[in-house]
Amino acid sequence: MAQISYSDVYDISHDRDYDEDIQTGDMVRTGPNLYPHFTVMAVVGDKVWVRNTETGADGITGITRCRKINGAPAT
């Protein structure tokens, strides 16, 4: 069974309408949410491999959903 998110159910778009230079190592969040935070593991085209900083869970999402945290790369 495929997982369905509330965004899919309610047709919510988290995409942003401006470009932001997301690169490997950046700390990001997705959509308008403040948490969770993710570390960008890799960027390929319009997809991003991210890792949750609290749980270590990996995921892949569209780069347009990512927003840099404080505009700075991870340390």
C-alpha positions in Angstrom: 0.0 0.0 0.0 1.4 3.4 -1.0 1.7 6.1 1.7 -0.6 9.1 1.1 0.2 12.4 2.8 -2.2 15.1 3.9 -0.7 17.2 1.0 -2.0 14.6 -1.5 -5.4 14.3 0.1 -6.0 18.1 0.3 -4.1 19.0 -2.9 -1.7 21.3 -1.0 1.2 22.6 -2.9 4.5 23.2 -1.0 6.4 24.4 -4.0 8.0 27.8 -3.9 7.9 30.1 -6.9 11.5 31.4 -6.7 14.9 29.8 -7.1 17.1 29.0 -4.2 20.6 27.5 -4.6 20.2 24.2 -2.7 23.4 22.2 -2.5 24.8 19.0 -0.9 25.4 19.7 2.8 22.7 22.4 3.2 20.3 22.3 6.1 16.7 22.6 4.8 13.1 22.2 5.8 10.2 21.4 3.5 7.2 23.5 2.7 6.0 26.1 5.2 6.8 23.7 8.2 9.4 24.8 10.7 10.4 21.2 11.5 11.7 18.6 10.8 15.1 19.8 9.6 16.9 17.8 6.9 20.5 17.6 5.6 20.8 17.5 1.9 22.7 14.4 0.9 22.6 14.8 -2.9 21.0 16.9 -5.6 20.2 15.4 -9.0 18.3 17.6 -11.4 15.0 18.6 -9.7 15.2 15.9 -6.9 16.9 16.1 -3.6 18.0 13.2 -1.3 17.5 14.4 2.3 18.2 13.0 5.8 16.1 13.9 8.8 18.5 15.3 11.4 16.5 13.9 14.4 15.6 10.4 13.1 18.2 9.7 10.4 15.4 8.7 8.0 16.2 9.3 4.4 13.8 10.6 1.7 13.7 12.0 -1.8 11.7 15.1 -2.6 11.4 17.8 -5.2 14.0 20.6 -4.9 11.1 23.2 -5.1 9.8 22.0 -1.7 13.1 22.7 0.1 13.9 25.9 1.9 17.4 26.7 3.3 17.4 27.2 7.1 19.0 30.6 7.8 20.5 30.5 4.2 23.6 28.8 5.5 25.1 25.3 4.8 25.3 22.7 7.5 28.3 22.6 9.8 
